[in-house]
Amino acid sequence: MEEEIDLIDLLLTFWKRKFWIILLVAFGAFIGIIYTRFIIVPKYSSSVTLILAKANNNATTITQALTYDGEEAITQSDITLNQKLISTYAEIMKSRRVCEEVKANLNLEMNYELVRDAIDVASVKDTDVIKVTVTTKDASLSKKIATELVNSFTNEVDRIYNIQNVKILDVAQVDDKPVNISYPKNIIIFALIGAVIAFGIIFLQYYFDNTIKNQETITKTINLPVLATIPKIDQNNVNDGLYSNEKRGGTKNGK
């Protein structure tokens, strides 16, 4: 016979064991605090914002270039070219040549892969702006790598393309706030994990519990009516009753 689950009975079971649910949720939140405070290694980011501009002496940025008339003004083809160059520049910035140069200039005790993995290059949507972010375990080191990375990158672009169309909008700054640590987020995640474990254990216990708890269960299981029930007798009440009978009998015999 296929096992059926009584949702009301299941909800009542959850309610009866709400103490254990609350306890596991609180324990999960506590583990989240411990994990965030003592286990997660904090990481710090530093960013540099770049913009691609027309390589000429009169205009240094796209905004400035658009204010000029004549042949010196930036054209639509220049904008299209710059947008296509963003993906190429991102690969150049994370190339072995540039990363090795950054490593050598800063005397880093890091291999090429670690330097590359610390770099994130993203373009601002529908613009010629590039945001370069470096993330390491040291806030000061992240700033140094970001600054040196941009310098090495611009030199490499000049060497490859013989143009200087990369300008710095915002320089790197030291940010002492970890980017990978969020107490509220981790506490909620671990509390939810505790809740899932609590509900899962209670549900499994309910699902595999084959004991008979009431006459309705018997009727559903064997499809036969219950003819009689035996009430549960409290032993203390039985003893009290016997004692009372003996006391009354003794009094009667003593008359």
Secondary structure, DSSP 8 states (H G I E B T S, - for coil): ------HHHHHHHHHHTHHHHHHHHHHHHHHHHHIIIIIS---EEEEEEEEE--SSSS--SHHHHTT--GGGS--HHHHHHHHHHHHHHHHHHTSHHHHHHHHHHHT-S--HHHHHHTEEEEE-TTSSEEEEEEEES-HHHHHHHHHHHHHHHHHHHHHHHS---EEEEE------S-SS--HHHHHHHHHHHHHHHHHHHHHHHHHT-----SHHHHHHHH------------HHHHHHHHHHHHHHHHHHHH-
